[in-house]
Amino acid sequence: MNRLLAPTEHLMWLSYQNRPENVILCAEVTGELSVNQLTEVLEWLQRRHSRLNIRIVTDQNNQPRFISQDVPPIPLRVLNRQGDDHWHQVAEEELLCPLPENTGPLLRVLLLESSEISNLIITFHHAIGDGLSGVYLMRDILQGVGEPDSDRQLLPDLPPIDRLIPQITEDSLEQNPNSQTKTELGENLSPIANTNDDLSDSPPRLLYWTISPQDTTQLVNKCREEQTTVYSALCAAFLLGIAAERNVSQETALKCHSPMNLRQYLNPPIGENFGEYIARPTISYRLSKNSRFWDLARSVKQELDRVVTEGKLFEDVLAAKTLLSKSFDRGERSIDFRDKLETDIAITNLGRLNIPDRFGSLELQELYLTVTGTKKLPIGIGVATVKNKMCFTFRYLEYLLSDGNAENLKTVAMQILLGA
């Protein structure tokens, strides 16, 4: 590979110069994870997924390029597992630990090893992959180690996302320069320098928990009954939790960032390739002390459905083109565009994972997802369902939300979610 970064990749690269934007997945696995086999599987996966064999260099015009030449193997670090909380302590450190862009690869792997239970942690640059990519990669790793005779296929090196947008969608959006998302990104989003104060550089904190298969099934069934989705219910519960934590007495607007999977909407549709294939709508919701949970959940669903039906899924991809065409120093490393898009919470739900939970002698027990986020994003929620059990992470910034308030917000949100 030797190509310029696509506009969305370029913006992420610019932001990464200020603060890493890492995606982290942690799998809790029972059974023996052989380090020798793991090393061999990672070597194969670097060939299977082209994004795992690249680095980022700047050309003579100071433009970033993905290069696949002279990229070292995926680094693997092995530590003795120190208990159930060890992985989340390590993950907090991984969130702000940059990946070596110039040398690559843009992914690293950490194994917390014990005789009965191990944690496998993968950390990668958000410019090369999204949460679902991490799920497929985790499956490939566990399958390669647990079922060494399983079929191994290389996946094609696909073009960047801006070249996979259906042409009719791109033509429609280009003819509508006044669309809201393009206006917000292309006009109001100007490059700014971060303050880089000591507080904003402090590491994010993590909470994690699961809910039982019984509670998970009950929640799924209740969402169907109320004609909404689990994702919308998650958004409603945490938005109401924020309103309660802030002791909102009057109507207020809260913004929720909702990453959406684009794979089925691209042309051709994306299968299991490792890449960054998400839309990033941020929607404002009006809440008051009289807001009702299921009404709010249905409102969230309606707003997200509108993003699809009104053809707005690709607006931020095209807005990135507009933004990068503006006249500014593209090599300025203090620029962080994401910090201009303030939001109250970001929620990602990978849903019920469409991968096995058994791989020979290995069994996947839990899977957690978290992302670094911007310096102005107080809360990021990651959810995945494994063995009919929902696994949650709650990433928060202590200088924006205290430990006590984070715990209280989590408790209130989960009471709303499971008690409705």
C-alpha positions in Angstrom: 0.0 0.0 0.0 1.1 3.5 -0.8 -1.7 6.1 -0.8 -2.7 9.4 0.7 -4.9 9.2 3.7 -8.6 9.7 3.0 -10.1 12.9 4.4 -11.6 11.2 7.5 -8.3 9.4 8.1 -6.4 12.6 7.6 -8.4 14.4 10.2 -7.9 11.6 12.7 -4.2 11.7 12.0 -4.1 15.5 12.6 -5.9 15.0 15.9 -3.6 12.1 16.9 -0.7 14.4 16.9 -2.2 16.1 19.9 -3.7 13.2 21.7 -3.9 9.5 20.8 -7.2 8.2 19.6 -6.9 4.5 20.4 -9.5 1.8 20.1 -9.1 -1.0 22.7 -10.8 -4.4 23.0 -10.2 -6.7 25.8 -11.3 -10.4 25.7 -11.5 -12.5 28.8 -10.6 -16.0 27.7 -10.5 -19.4 29.5 -8.1 -22.1 28.2 -4.4 -22.0 27.4 -3.3 -19.2 25.1 0.0 -20.4 23.8 2.4 -17.5 23.3 4.2 -19.3 20.5 1.0 -19.9 18.6 -0.2 -16.3 19.3 3.0 -14.9 17.8 2.6 -17.1 14.7 -1.1 -16.1 14.3 -0.3 -12.4 14.6 2.3 -12.8 11.8 -0.4 -14.3 9.6 -3.0 -11.7 10.5 -0.6 -8.9 9.4 -0.9 -10.5 6.0 -4.7 -11.1 6.1 -5.6 -7.5 7.0 -3.6 -4.9 5.0 -4.3 -2.2 7.6 -2.2 -4.1 10.1 0.8 -3.8 7.9 1.1 0.0 7.4 2.7 3.0 8.8 2.1 6.8 8.3 4.7 9.0 6.7 4.5 12.5 5.3 5.5 13.2 1.7 7.3 16.1 0.2 4.0 18.1 0.3 3.7 17.4 4.0 0.7 15.1 3.3 0.3 11.9 5.3 0.5 8.6 3.4 -0.1 4.9 4.3 3.0 2.9 3.5 3.3 -0.9 3.8 7.0 -1.1 3.2 9.4 -1.9 6.0 6.7 -2.3 8.7 7.9 -4.5 11.7 5.8 -7.4 13.1 2.9 -6.7 15.4 4.4 -6.2 18.9 3.2 -8.7 21.6 3.8 -8.1 25.3 3.1 -10.8 27.9 2.5 -10.1 31.6 1.4 -12.3 34.5 -2.3 -11.6 35.2 -2.8 -10.0 38.6 -6.5 -10.5 39.0 -9.8 -9.5 37.5 -9.1 -5.7 37.6 -5.6 -6.0 36.0 -6.9 -5.5 32.5 -8.7 -2.3 33.1 -5.7 -0.8 34.9 -3.6 -1.6 31.8 -6.3 -0.3 29.5 -6.3 3.1 31.2 -2.6 3.3 30.4 -3.1 2.0 26.8 -5.7 4.7 26.0 -3.1 7.5 26.0 0.0 5.5 24.9 0.6 6.5 21.3 1.3 4.0 18.5 4.5 4.6 16.5 3.0 6.1 13.3 6.3 6.6 11.5 7.5 3.0 11.9 4.2 1.1 12.4 2.4 -1.1 12.8 -0.6 0.8 14.1 -1.6 -2.0 16.4 -0.2 -3.7 19.5 -1.2 -6.8 21.5 -0.9 -7.5 25.2 -1.6 -10.8 26.9 -2.3 -11.0 30.6 -1.6 -14.6 31.2 -2.6 -17.0 34.0 -3.3 -20.8 34.2 -7.1 -20.6 34.1 -8.1 -17.1 32.8 -6.3 -14.8 30.5 -7.0 -11.3 29.1 -6.1 -10.5 25.5 -5.9 -6.8 24.8 -5.6 -5.3 21.4 -5.0 -1.5 20.9 -5.1 0.1 17.5 -5.1 3.6 15.8 -8.6 4.8 15.2 -7.6 5.9 11.7 -7.2 2.3 10.6 -10.1 0.5 12.3 -13.4 0.7 14.2 -14.9 -1.4 17.0 -16.4 -4.1 14.7 -13.0 -4.4 13.0 -11.6 -5.2 16.5 -14.2 -7.9 17.0 -13.3 -9.7 13.8 -9.6 -9.4 14.6 -10.2 -10.8 18.1 -12.1 -13.7 16.5 -9.3 -14.3 14.0 -6.7 -14.4 16.8 -8.7 -16.8 19.0 -9.6 -19.0 16.1 -6.0 -19.1 14.9 -4.7 -20.1 18.3 -7.6 -22.4 19.4 -8.2 -24.0 16.0 -4.8 -24.0 14.2 -6.1 -26.1 11.3 -8.9 -23.7 10.5 -9.1 -22.2 7.0 -6.9 -19.1 6.5 -7.7 -16.6 3.8 -6.2 -13.2 2.9 -8.7 -10.4 2.5 -8.5 -7.8 -0.3 -7.0 -4.4 0.2 -10.1 -2.2 -0.1 -10.1 1.5 -1.1 -10.7 4.1 1.6 -14.3 4.9 2.6 -14.6 8.1 0.5 -14.2 5.9 -2.6 -16.9 3.4 -1.5 -19.8 5.8 -1.0 -22.7 5.0 -3.4 -22.4 7.6 -6.2 -26.1 8.6 -6.0 -25.6 9.5 -2.3 -22.5 11.6 -3.0 -24.2 13.4 -5.9 -27.2 14.2 -3.7 -25.1 15.5 -0.9 -22.9 17.6 -3.1 -26.0 19.3 -4.6 -27.1 20.2 -1.0 -24.3 22.3 0.4 -26.6 23.6 3.2 -27.0 20.2 4.9 -26.6 20.6 8.6 -23.7 18.3 9.2 -21.7 19.8 6.3 -22.4 23.3 7.6 -21.3 22.4 11.1 -18.1 20.7 10.0 -17.2 22.7 7.0 -17.9 26.2 8.3 -18.0 26.3 12.1 -15.2 23.8 12.6 -12.0 25.8 12.3 -8.6 24.6 13.4 -7.7 25.5 17.0 -4.8 24.9 19.2 -5.3 22.9 22.4 -4.4 24.3 25.7 -2.5 21.1 26.7 -3.0 21.9 30.3 -2.0 19.4 32.9 -5.6 18.3 33.7 -6.6 17.7 30.1 -3.6 15.4 29.6 -4.5 13.2 32.6 -5.4 9.6 31.6 -9.1 8.6 31.2 -10.6 6.5 33.9 -12.5 3.3 33.3 -15.4 1.5 35.0 -16.6 -1.9 33.8 -19.4 -4.4 34.6 -21.7 -7.0 33.1 -25.4 -7.7 33.3 -26.7 -11.2 33.5 -28.1 -13.2 30.6 -31.5 -13.0 32.2 -31.4 -9.2 32.5 -30.0 -9.0 28.9 -32.8 -11.1 27.5 -35.4 -9.1 29.5 -34.1 -5.8 28.2 -34.1 -7.0 24.6 -37.6 -8.2 24.8 -38.8 -5.1 26.5 -37.2 -2.9 23.8 -39.2 -4.9 21.2 -42.4 -4.5 23.1 -41.8 -0.7 23.4 -41.0 -0.5 19.6 -37.5 0.7 20.0 -33.9 -0.7 20.0 -31.4 -1.7 22.7 -29.1 1.1 21.5 -31.8 3.7 21.8 -32.6 2.5 25.3 -28.9 2.7 26.3 -28.8 6.3 25.0 -32.0 7.2 26.9 -30.8 5.7 30.1 -27.4 7.4 30.2 -28.9 10.8 29.0 -31.3 10.6 31.8 -28.5 9.6 34.1 -26.5 12.7 33.1 -29.6 14.9 33.7 -30.0 13.4 37.1 -26.3 13.8 38.0 -26.5 17.5 36.9 -29.7 17.9 38.9 -31.4 19.4 35.9 -34.6 21.3 37.0 -35.4 23.0 33.6 -35.5 21.7 30.1 -32.0 21.3 28.8 -30.3 19.9 25.6 -27.8 17.1 25.8 -25.8 15.8 22.9 -25.1 12.2 22.2 -22.5 10.9 19.7 -23.7 7.7 18.0 -21.2 5.9 15.8 -23.1 3.9 13.2 -21.9 0.9 11.2 -21.6 1.8 7.5 -20.5 -1.6 6.1 -23.8 -2.6 4.5 -24.3 0.8 2.9 -21.0 1.0 1.0 -20.4 -0.1 -2.6 -19.4 -2.8 -2.6 -20.6 -3.8 0.9 -17.8 -4.4 3.4 -17.4 -7.8 4.9 -14.9 -8.6 7.6 -12.1 -6.3 6.4 -10.2 -4.4 9.1 -11.0 -0.7 8.5 -12.8 2.4 9.8 -16.3 2.2 8.4 -18.5 4.3 10.7 -20.7 7.4 10.5 -20.5 9.8 13.4 -23.8 11.6 13.9 -24.1 13.8 17.0 -27.7 14.6 17.9 -29.1 16.9 20.5 -32.1 15.8 22.7 -34.3 18.0 24.9 -34.7 16.6 28.4 -36.5 17.8 31.5 -37.4 16.4 34.9 -40.6 15.1 33.3 -38.8 13.2 30.5 -40.0 9.6 30.3 -37.5 6.8 29.5 -39.3 4.9 26.8 -40.5 8.1 25.1 -36.9 9.3 25.0 -35.7 5.9 23.7 -38.2 6.1 20.9 -37.1 9.6 20.1 -33.5 8.5 19.8 -34.5 5.7 17.4 -36.5 8.1 15.3 -33.6 10.5 15.0 -31.1 7.8 14.1 -33.5 6.3 11.6 -33.8 9.8 10.0 -30.0 9.9 9.5 -30.4 6.8 7.3 -33.7 7.7 5.5 -32.7 11.2 4.7 -29.4 10.1 3.2 -27.2 11.7 5.9 -25.0 8.7 6.7 -22.0 10.0 4.6 -22.3 13.7 5.4 -19.2 13.7 7.7 -17.1 11.9 5.1 -17.9 14.5 2.5 -17.5 17.3 5.1 -14.0 16.1 5.8 -13.2 16.7 2.2 -14.6 20.3 2.4 -12.6 21.0 5.6 -9.3 19.8 4.3 -9.7 21.8 1.1 -9.7 25.0 3.2 -6.5 27.0 3.3 -4.6 26.2 6.5 -1.3 24.6 7.4 -2.1 20.9 7.1 1.1 20.0 8.9 0.3 22.0 12.0 0.5 19.5 14.8 -1.3 21.5 17.5 -4.6 21.3 15.5 -7.4 19.1 17.0 -10.6 19.4 15.1 -12.5 17.0 17.2 -12.3 19.2 20.3 -14.5 21.8 18.5 -17.4 19.2 18.4 -18.5 19.2 22.0 -20.8 16.5 23.1 -22.0 15.1 26.4 -21.6 11.4 25.8 -20.6 8.9 23.1 -22.2 5.5 23.1 -21.1 2.5 21.0 -23.0 -0.7 21.1 -21.5 -3.6 19.1 -24.6 -5.6 19.9 -24.8 -9.4 20.0 -21.5 -10.4 18.5 -21.8 -12.5 15.3 -18.8 -14.6 16.2 -18.4 -17.9 18.1 -17.5 -18.0 21.8 -15.7 -21.3 21.5 -12.5 -21.9 19.6 -11.2 -25.4 20.3 -10.0 -25.4 23.9 -10.5 -21.6 24.2 -13.7 -20.0 25.3 -14.5 -16.3 25.1 -16.2 -15.3 28.3 -16.4 -11.5 28.1 -15.4 -8.7 25.6 -15.0 -5.0 26.4 -14.6 -2.0 24.1 -13.3 1.4 24.9 -11.9 4.4 22.9 -9.7 7.3 24.1 -12.1 10.1 23.0 -11.4 13.8 22.9 -10.3 16.1 25.8 -13.8 17.5 25.9 -15.8 14.3 25.8 -16.7 13.6 29.5 -18.2 10.1 28.9 -17.7 7.2 26.5 -19.8 4.1 26.8 -18.9 0.8 25.1 -21.2 -2.2 25.0 -20.8 -5.7 23.6 -22.9 -8.8 24.1 -21.1 -12.2 24.6 -22.8 -15.4 25.6 -26.0 -13.4 26.0 -24.3 -11.2 28.6 -23.9 -7.5 28.1 -20.4 -6.2 28.9 -20.1 -2.4 29.6 -17.2 0.0 29.8 -17.6 3.6 31.1 -14.7 5.8 30.1 -14.7 9.2 31.8 -12.4 12.2 32.3 -11.9 12.8 36.0 -11.3 16.5 35.6 -14.8 16.7 34.0 -16.5 14.1 36.1 -15.4 13.0 39.5 -15.0 9.3 40.5 -18.0 9.6 42.8 -20.2 11.3 40.2 -19.2 8.7 37.6 -20.2 5.9 39.9 -23.5 7.6 40.8 -24.3 8.2 37.1 -23.6 4.6 36.2 -25.9 3.4 39.1 -28.7 5.7 38.1 -28.5 4.9 34.4 -28.5 1.1 35.0 -31.4 1.4 37.4 -33.3 3.2 34.7 -32.3 0.7 32.0 -33.1 -2.4 34.0 -36.0 -1.1 36.0 -38.2 0.3 33.3 
